[in-house]
Amino acid sequence: MTVTSVPACGLAQNQLVGNNRRVRIEPPPCRWRLPAPADADEHGIAGIGGDLEPGTVLHAYRTGLFPMHVDHGRTLGWWSPDPRGILDLGDLRISRSLRKSCAKFEVRVDTCFDDVVVACADPGRDGRWITDDIRSAYNRLHDMGWAHSVETFDTSGEEDRLVGGLYGISIGGFFAGESMFHRVSDASKVALVGLVEVLGEGGVDRLLDVQWTTDHLESLGAVEISRQAYLKRLEGALALPTPPAFA
């Protein structure tokens, strides 16, 4: 399914709602010498330590790393898995049932970022990794214009209800998807369809990084590529224009 087919799923331009635009602020530079992606071990951990200051986190993404604790919140790790999961925008698979779900919901951008992060961090979820310091760090990056959320709303009732969404980091033509959630069937998938539409604005082939593939993501078109291929794609994506919805 190509990007040009996405609006037929119900995500017409007037349904992709956004507000709270922020001026993008470049933070002070990273004060650490972060490891190289090639230093990663067989688990994908390149190094431990450092901090979650905005400049550190952005520098990590720009070099091919991402932060995640290695022991349930006690030690910060910098990861570069090999292979790396990505979703090429033109390879997004939209099933007939997902197409129907897209028509039911409204997709919004950056209207309730912290609510999305909190929902993704639900302590009842298996493999929960979004700790309070991760939440705080990405909220700071959101306030500075680097972290963004794509949200799925059910607008059929008396009050609009957040039923799914995702968040991540946007740098140039690169988007690092961090986590997604759903409260009703297909709501996270609808948010992903919306994200692909955003990233494809202007006909630009931007890079959507999903870090690791899962059965869920593979069913939507995600694939694995080598670390070397990923780093080459990353270099090109960072030079591309930021999607207008995230600019």
Helices and strands as residue ranges (DSSP letters): G 3-9, G 13-15, E 16-18, G 37-39, E 45-48, H 54-63, E 66-69, E 76-79, E 84-86, G 89-91, H 96-104, E 106-109, H 113-120, H 132-143, E 147-154, E 161-171, E 174-182, H 187-199, G 201-203, E 207-211, H 215-219, E 223-225, H 227-238, G 244-246
